[in-house]
Amino acid sequence: MSSLSDIYTSLPEARNLADAAPRSVAEADFNARHWSSPVPGPLKPGSTEHKRAVAEMFRDTFNPYKPSVIAWPKLEPETLKRVTSLPIWDIAVQTEGKARLRMAAYARMIDDPDMKDAISRNAWEENRHKEVLSKLVEAYGIKMAPEPPYIEPRDTEWAYLVTGFSECVDSFFAFGLFALAQRSGFFPPELIETFEPVMQEECRHILLFANWLAWHRATMPAWQRPWFELRVLAVWVFLAYERVGLARTMDADGNVQEQDNNFTVTGAKDVANMDVSLRELIDLCLSENDRRFSGYDPRLARPKLAPNLARFIRMFLKKPSGDSLVEQPA
């Protein structure tokens, strides 16, 4: 089992990341969303230029917010009830706990210093996400199930692939749900503003994963490629199976609780004050996905499967009539 100190050890300067030179909130937010490599020409996966650009992007776009000083806004009783009743908090905290271990473990396997640095930083930020969620749970008195032990995976590459692809899918839908919660008033503006840096950080994380994947495929020996692609296919089968059922946990009072593993796909009605069609949700997810990636160098790879699958499904869905929270594209 890896301890939290193992994660910090994998990135020697990690303890000092959040103590970086003070910047205004606006400057930190802008820098976290915008980055371009000064290197001219294409950034071809497998090239030194691409690899270094990925590492520089992840380092330069770091946002030095501290979970310990986040001022969680006071919520009205009705809003508090809505937030605390969402069936996501146990899974969210546990997911971040697993992700930090898996990424730190995989970073230790990598010999390339640039990719090792980027994925180590990713592990540190996953731990910070867990801290943010823990602070939110504490601030709003959300009852949590006891956390399971976080055990370092036996198959490190498999665990990293599962975490990376899962985040690509979940983040795509989470971007849309977060925007929907804002437009519907489900979350008050103060809470949206407080949690916004975490959402943009997820965009950086999946941008890193997509470019690591492109780099890894381009640099691996040809004889290893078929086995790796079979593993990728197996990961997608596993993720599809995982999202079919409910996650069962024991709450703080000893009662069995069921939580939807697929909330990021099915949760639109929970965060809107009106019915939202699948097409409307897809439209919002696509527009938010494009918006969050728009500030990063277009030569870097983007996660493609979730947006492309969403566009394919959208072709078979009728355009809704009447008022909508979602602006319909042409």
C-alpha positions as CSV (number, residue, x, y, z in Angstrom):
1,M,0.0,0.0,0.0
2,S,1.2,3.5,-0.8
3,S,1.0,6.3,1.7
4,L,0.4,9.9,0.9
5,S,4.1,10.6,1.5
6,D,4.8,8.2,-1.5
7,I,2.8,10.5,-3.7
8,Y,4.7,13.6,-2.6
9,T,8.0,11.8,-2.9
10,S,7.3,11.0,-6.6
11,L,7.3,14.8,-7.2
12,P,10.0,16.4,-4.9
13,E,8.7,19.9,-5.3
14,A,5.1,19.0,-4.8
15,R,4.9,20.3,-1.2
16,N,5.7,23.7,-2.5
17,L,3.4,23.8,-5.5
18,A,0.6,25.6,-3.7
19,D,3.0,28.0,-2.2
20,A,4.0,29.4,-5.6
21,A,4.5,33.1,-6.0
22,P,1.1,34.8,-5.2
23,R,-0.9,35.7,-8.3
24,S,-4.3,37.4,-8.6
25,V,-7.2,35.0,-8.9
26,A,-8.0,36.3,-12.4
27,E,-4.4,35.8,-13.5
28,A,-4.2,32.3,-12.1
29,D,-7.5,31.4,-13.8
30,F,-6.4,32.8,-17.1
31,N,-3.1,31.0,-17.0
32,A,-4.8,27.7,-16.2
33,R,-7.0,27.9,-19.3
34,H,-4.6,29.3,-21.9
35,W,-1.4,27.8,-23.2
36,S,0.5,27.6,-26.4
37,S,3.9,26.2,-27.2
38,P,6.5,28.7,-28.7
39,V,7.9,25.8,-30.8
40,P,6.9,26.4,-34.5
41,G,5.5,23.7,-36.7
42,P,3.6,20.5,-35.8
43,L,3.8,18.8,-32.5
44,K,4.0,15.2,-33.7
45,P,3.3,12.5,-31.1
46,G,6.5,10.7,-30.3
47,S,8.7,13.7,-31.1
48,T,10.8,15.4,-28.4
49,E,8.9,18.7,-29.2
50,H,5.6,17.1,-28.5
51,K,6.7,15.4,-25.3
52,R,8.3,18.6,-23.9
53,A,5.3,20.7,-24.9
54,V,2.9,18.3,-23.0
55,A,5.0,18.6,-19.8
56,E,5.4,22.3,-20.1
57,M,1.7,22.8,-20.7
58,F,0.8,20.9,-17.5
59,R,3.4,22.7,-15.5
60,D,2.7,26.2,-16.8
61,T,-1.1,25.9,-16.4
62,F,-1.0,24.9,-12.7
63,N,-3.4,26.8,-10.6
64,P,-2.1,27.3,-7.0
65,Y,-5.4,27.3,-5.1
66,K,-5.3,25.8,-1.6
67,P,-8.2,23.6,-0.4
68,S,-7.5,24.6,3.2
69,V,-8.4,28.3,2.5
70,I,-11.4,27.8,0.3
71,A,-14.3,29.8,1.7
72,W,-17.3,27.6,1.1
73,P,-20.4,29.8,0.8
74,K,-23.2,29.5,3.2
75,L,-26.2,27.8,1.5
76,E,-29.9,28.4,2.0
77,P,-31.6,25.4,3.6
78,E,-33.3,24.3,0.3
79,T,-30.1,24.6,-1.7
80,L,-28.2,22.8,1.0
81,K,-30.7,19.9,0.9
82,R,-30.3,19.7,-2.9
83,V,-26.5,19.6,-2.8
84,T,-26.3,17.1,0.0
85,S,-28.8,14.8,-1.5
86,L,-26.9,14.2,-4.7
87,P,-25.8,10.6,-4.9
88,I,-22.2,11.3,-5.9
89,W,-20.1,12.3,-2.9
90,D,-18.9,8.9,-1.7
91,I,-18.0,7.8,-5.2
92,A,-16.3,11.1,-6.0
93,V,-14.1,11.1,-2.9
94,Q,-13.2,7.4,-3.4
95,T,-12.5,7.9,-7.1
96,E,-10.0,10.7,-6.4
97,G,-8.4,8.6,-3.7
98,K,-7.8,5.8,-6.2
99,A,-6.7,8.1,-9.0
100,R,-3.9,9.7,-6.9
101,L,-2.4,6.3,-6.1
102,R,-2.7,4.9,-9.6
103,M,-1.1,7.9,-11.2
104,A,1.7,8.1,-8.7
105,A,2.4,4.4,-9.2
106,Y,2.4,4.7,-12.9
107,A,4.7,7.8,-12.8
108,R,7.3,5.8,-10.9
109,M,7.4,3.3,-13.8
110,I,8.2,5.9,-16.5
111,D,11.8,6.5,-17.4
112,D,11.2,9.6,-19.5
113,P,11.7,12.6,-17.2
114,D,9.2,14.9,-19.0
115,M,6.3,12.5,-18.8
116,K,7.3,11.3,-15.3
117,D,7.1,14.9,-14.2
118,A,3.7,15.6,-15.8
119,I,2.0,12.5,-14.5
120,S,3.5,13.0,-11.0
121,R,2.0,16.4,-10.9
122,N,-1.3,14.9,-12.0
123,A,-1.1,12.6,-9.1
124,W,-0.5,15.5,-6.7
125,E,-3.5,17.4,-8.2
126,E,-5.7,14.3,-7.8
127,N,-4.9,14.3,-4.2
128,R,-5.8,18.0,-4.0
129,H,-9.2,17.2,-5.6
130,K,-9.8,14.7,-2.8
131,E,-8.9,17.4,-0.3
132,V,-11.3,19.8,-1.9
133,L,-14.2,17.2,-1.8
134,S,-13.3,16.4,1.8
135,K,-13.5,20.0,2.7
136,L,-16.9,20.4,0.9
137,V,-18.3,17.4,2.7
138,E,-17.1,18.7,6.0
139,A,-18.5,22.2,5.3
140,Y,-22.0,21.0,4.4
141,G,-22.3,18.1,6.8
142,I,-22.6,15.5,4.2
143,K,-22.7,12.0,5.7
144,M,-20.2,9.7,4.0
145,A,-19.6,6.0,3.9
146,P,-16.3,4.8,5.5
147,E,-13.6,5.1,2.9
148,P,-12.1,1.8,1.8
149,P,-8.3,1.2,2.0
150,Y,-6.5,2.6,-1.0
151,I,-4.2,-0.1,-2.2
152,E,-1.6,0.3,-4.9
153,P,-2.7,-1.7,-8.0
154,R,-0.9,-4.9,-9.0
155,D,-1.2,-4.1,-12.7
156,T,-0.1,-0.5,-12.7
157,E,-0.6,0.2,-16.5
158,W,-4.1,-1.3,-16.4
159,A,-5.1,0.8,-13.5
160,Y,-3.7,3.9,-15.1
161,L,-5.6,3.2,-18.3
162,V,-8.9,2.6,-16.5
163,T,-8.5,5.9,-14.6
164,G,-7.5,7.9,-17.6
165,F,-10.2,6.7,-19.9
166,S,-12.8,6.9,-17.1
167,E,-11.9,10.5,-16.5
168,C,-12.2,11.3,-20.2
169,V,-15.8,10.0,-20.3
170,D,-16.8,11.3,-16.9
171,S,-15.4,14.8,-17.5
172,F,-17.1,15.2,-20.8
173,F,-20.5,14.7,-19.2
174,A,-19.5,16.5,-16.0
175,F,-18.7,19.7,-18.0
176,G,-22.3,19.7,-19.3
177,L,-23.9,18.8,-16.0
178,F,-21.9,21.6,-14.2
179,A,-23.1,24.1,-16.8
180,L,-26.6,22.8,-16.5
181,A,-26.5,23.2,-12.7
182,Q,-25.4,26.8,-13.1
183,R,-28.0,27.7,-15.7
184,S,-30.9,26.0,-13.8
185,G,-29.9,27.6,-10.5
186,F,-29.4,24.2,-8.9
187,F,-26.0,25.5,-7.6
188,P,-25.8,29.1,-6.5
189,P,-23.3,31.3,-8.3
190,E,-21.0,31.4,-5.2
191,L,-20.7,27.6,-5.2
192,I,-20.2,27.5,-9.0
193,E,-17.3,30.0,-8.7
194,T,-15.8,28.2,-5.8
195,F,-15.7,24.8,-7.6
196,E,-14.9,26.1,-11.1
197,P,-11.1,25.7,-10.8
198,V,-11.5,22.0,-10.1
199,M,-13.6,21.5,-13.2
200,Q,-11.1,23.2,-15.4
201,E,-8.4,21.2,-13.8
202,E,-10.2,18.0,-14.9
203,C,-9.9,19.4,-18.5
204,R,-6.1,19.7,-18.1
205,H,-6.0,16.1,-16.7
206,I,-7.7,14.5,-19.7
207,L,-5.7,16.7,-22.0
208,L,-2.6,15.3,-20.4
209,F,-3.9,11.7,-20.7
210,A,-4.8,12.1,-24.4
211,N,-1.3,13.3,-25.2
212,W,0.4,10.7,-23.0
213,L,-1.6,8.1,-24.9
214,A,-0.6,9.5,-28.3
215,W,3.0,9.7,-27.1
216,H,3.0,6.2,-25.7
217,R,1.5,4.6,-28.9
218,A,4.1,6.5,-31.0
219,T,7.1,5.4,-29.0
220,M,6.3,1.8,-28.0
221,P,8.0,-1.0,-30.1
222,A,5.8,-2.2,-32.9
223,W,5.6,-5.7,-31.4
224,Q,4.0,-4.4,-28.3
225,R,1.3,-2.4,-30.1
226,P,-1.3,-5.2,-30.7
227,W,-1.3,-6.3,-27.0
228,F,-1.6,-2.7,-25.9
229,E,-4.6,-2.1,-28.2
230,L,-6.2,-5.2,-26.9
231,R,-5.8,-3.9,-23.4
232,V,-7.3,-0.6,-24.4
233,L,-10.3,-2.4,-25.8
234,A,-10.6,-4.4,-22.6
235,V,-10.6,-1.2,-20.6
236,W,-13.6,0.1,-22.6
237,V,-15.5,-3.1,-22.1
238,F,-14.7,-3.0,-18.3
239,L,-15.9,0.7,-18.1
240,A,-19.1,-0.1,-19.9
241,Y,-19.8,-3.0,-17.5
242,E,-18.9,-0.9,-14.5
243,R,-21.5,1.7,-15.4
244,V,-24.3,-0.7,-15.8
245,G,-24.9,-1.4,-12.1
246,L,-25.2,0.5,-8.8
247,A,-22.3,0.9,-6.4
248,R,-23.3,-0.3,-2.9
249,T,-21.8,1.2,0.1
250,M,-22.4,1.4,3.9
251,D,-23.3,4.9,5.1
252,A,-22.2,6.5,8.4
253,D,-25.2,5.0,10.2
254,G,-24.5,1.4,9.0
255,N,-27.2,1.4,6.3
256,V,-26.6,0.0,2.8
257,Q,-26.7,2.9,0.3
258,E,-26.8,2.6,-3.5
259,Q,-25.1,5.1,-5.7
260,D,-25.3,5.5,-9.4
261,N,-21.9,4.8,-11.1
262,N,-23.4,6.4,-14.2
263,F,-24.5,9.7,-12.6
264,T,-22.3,11.7,-15.0
265,V,-24.5,10.4,-17.9
266,T,-27.9,10.2,-16.2
267,G,-27.9,13.0,-13.7
268,A,-29.3,15.8,-15.9
269,K,-32.7,15.8,-14.3
270,D,-31.2,15.9,-10.8
271,V,-29.5,19.2,-11.5
272,A,-32.1,21.0,-13.7
273,N,-35.5,22.5,-12.7
274,M,-37.0,21.1,-15.8
275,D,-36.9,18.0,-18.0
276,V,-33.8,17.9,-20.2
277,S,-33.7,15.7,-23.3
278,L,-30.7,13.6,-24.2
279,R,-30.1,15.8,-27.2
280,E,-30.1,18.9,-25.1
281,L,-27.6,17.4,-22.7
282,I,-25.3,16.2,-25.5
283,D,-25.4,19.7,-27.1
284,L,-24.4,21.3,-23.8
285,C,-21.7,18.7,-23.1
286,L,-20.2,19.3,-26.6
287,S,-20.3,23.1,-26.3
288,E,-18.7,23.0,-22.8
289,N,-16.1,20.5,-23.9
290,D,-15.1,22.8,-26.8
291,R,-15.1,25.9,-24.6
292,R,-12.9,24.3,-21.9
293,F,-10.3,23.1,-24.4
294,S,-10.3,26.2,-26.6
295,G,-7.5,28.0,-24.8
296,Y,-4.9,25.2,-25.2
297,D,-2.6,24.8,-28.1
298,P,-4.7,23.2,-30.9
299,R,-1.7,21.1,-31.9
300,L,-2.1,19.0,-28.7
301,A,-4.3,15.9,-28.9
302,R,-7.8,16.0,-27.4
303,P,-9.9,13.1,-26.1
304,K,-12.0,12.1,-29.0
305,L,-14.1,9.0,-28.2
306,A,-16.8,10.6,-25.9
307,P,-17.4,13.7,-28.1
308,N,-17.4,11.6,-31.3
309,L,-19.8,9.1,-29.8
310,A,-22.0,11.9,-28.5
311,R,-22.1,13.5,-32.0
312,F,-23.0,10.1,-33.6
313,I,-25.9,9.6,-31.1
314,R,-27.1,13.2,-31.6
315,M,-27.8,12.5,-35.3
316,F,-30.6,10.1,-34.4
317,L,-32.3,12.4,-31.8
318,K,-35.1,14.8,-32.5
319,K,-34.6,18.5,-31.8
320,P,-36.7,19.5,-28.8
321,S,-39.4,22.0,-29.1
322,G,-40.2,24.8,-26.6
323,D,-38.0,26.5,-24.1
324,S,-34.7,25.0,-23.1
325,L,-31.8,25.6,-20.7
326,V,-29.5,24.6,-23.5
327,E,-28.7,26.8,-26.6
328,Q,-29.3,24.6,-29.6
329,P,-26.5,24.6,-32.3
330,A,-27.5,25.0,-35.9
